Amino acid sequence: MKWLNRSVGNALRNTFALLVSLVLLSGIVAAVESQRHGAALDRLVEYNVPLRLNNFKLRSTMGDATRGLRNHLLFEQPKTTYLQARNSYRPFLDALVSQADQPEERRLVGDLERKVVDWFAYASQAERLQPGEPEVPEYAEGSRMRYEAILRAGDALETHLGRRTEALYEESKRERLWGLAGVVVFALAAVVLALVVAVRTYRALVPPLGVMGETLRRLTAGEHETRMPDVGGPTEIRQLGSAINLLAEESDRLRRAERERARLAEVAYETAARIRQTLDADAVVREAASLLGARLPADQVFIQLVRDGTIGPAELEWAGGRIADQGTALLPVPSEQAERLYLQGAASSGSTLDPPSYVPETAVRALRLLGDRQYLFVPFGAGGQLLGTILLTRDNSRGPWQTEEIEAVKSVGTDLGRGLDQARLYGRERELVEELRALDAAKTDFMSTVSHELRSPLTSIAGYLEILRDEDAGDINPAQDRMLDAIERNTTRLRLLIEDLLTLSRIESGAFRTVKQRTDLCAVVEGAVTSMRPAAAKAAVELDMDCPTGSLMIDGDPNQLDRAMVNLLSNAVKFTRAGGRVEVLVTLEDGYGVVRVSDTGIGIPADEMQRLSTRFFRASNATELSIPGTGLGLSIVRSIVANHSGTFDLQSREGEGTTVTMRIQTCTAKLAADGDGSGGGSGGAGAGGAAGEPAEAGEGA
């Protein structure tokens, strides 16, 4: 085996040339047999399978068309399914017609095509029918019978294709067996020759490879000091042994580097965790400097912040294992260069006496004042804003800053910028919250004070107006009477506005308390209707109420509910012209007492529905008709419904009228919800609906 001791390549080249010749010959035989075998498979894949697949798709599409047409005719459902099927069936049918290449297949496909075309012609006639016409059932049944004819034609085609598939499969099976026999013969010859070569090669290669395998096993088992001995053998094996030793040395180096990277990553993670634990800006800076100094090979850590476009003296300095009481005097430098580095996600490092050429002269002077040291300069910020810089220095004996160390400090800088920004935002947020609280308290006090101060003069105006109406001060001529009407009308309007403002003020200040008790919703609604009948009669508006259940018990505050009903009925009567109608219906639906107030009034323009959630907003048509109102009524109703964990909905069409619906849980439903442990969740859902739905309904009345 001296030829193997010189070079494995030459010996294997000659041996493999012979093996390749046998393999090529075997491949030629296999290719011939495979071509014969593939002809049958090609026929199966290229013709039979597509025919069967298109037949199935056409069958499914016709099923959708029949179902969609019948649902439209019998149940008045949209024709979407039918129309989709009508638009998509043709490619499947055309594919069947084009792919059928045998007389029997063409006959079956032609029969199927005629039935499909006939079905759609029949469906076109059925489309012209209107739902409810007497011919609808007949056409629906006719479409079903024609669909069944299509199914029978499709089944016939599928049966034919199935028999043809079985025949092609048997043919492919026979060809495969003959091909396999030929390949086996040539393969056996190749195996015999390979065995001879393998035995000869084994004796020359296996012993050195065994030593090599044992060396690799020990290395992978953690014995990193193991190395490959010189075992002789072919040149390639000796070279491979040397490569294994070099790989082991490189693995030792990489493991040391990985341990250092893991340690630096731990430093970055620990720093980020400590920064996230506080929202105080000074504490954030202190934590970052302390951890960087303690866990990195640095002699000094400076954290500087940007102030008025300048990176000034260090905000905080770590040196000698602690935060320095009196830091090193650092020259202030412009922040432009640091900002460019920050936006590029870069850092600067090198010798303080010979920094890189891109460092500006002012920064070079500042670095040289630190002495002959190695420095690392990392800018940090939040978003696109530079907030400050981290400067680390160490003795030259420790060598330049490594890539892993730079990345660790950059990671800390990212967390420091984020933490410092959040701390500042939190401080500003606290200031804004205090300001908003003060403004809200001032607004509430102002509304309450102004509303109370306005009631006294209004009471006096109303009193003197009544005296004038009684003619205690003399007779009133028609012109004066009209003036008094205007005074009375605007006094009433202002009084209602003040009452609404007081109510909203009590709601926002928390003084609007809900005292719930077992209440008959029908009785509350009936009382509100009774109080509004004079106003309805004066406006020539018919006001009707219906409570089919007679009584409907809910858990609510009767005073608040009465206020809500009066607001709704007042709006309905006010916005309904003479001769119109207002209907109030109280029903029980799914455990909720439901009150619907419907009117035939002026309605609300569709483009203003979204604005109705704005306080004091009134619809444009109401303003044009000079109908009085404050624009606060629905806000109060919404708050009352929310206090009862109910829901509120408003639907309106301009010129046709408005329907307002309130839903409040009944006592029975509430007890049932409390009994199964879901009362709290139900209440929360109701409150959420009350808070959200009125915003859709609006408050412009």
Summary of the structure (lengths in Angstrom):
residues: 701
radius of gyration: 45.7
end to end distance: 107.4
largest distance: 145.6
contacts: 2156
relative contact order: 0.05
helix: 66%
strand: 13%
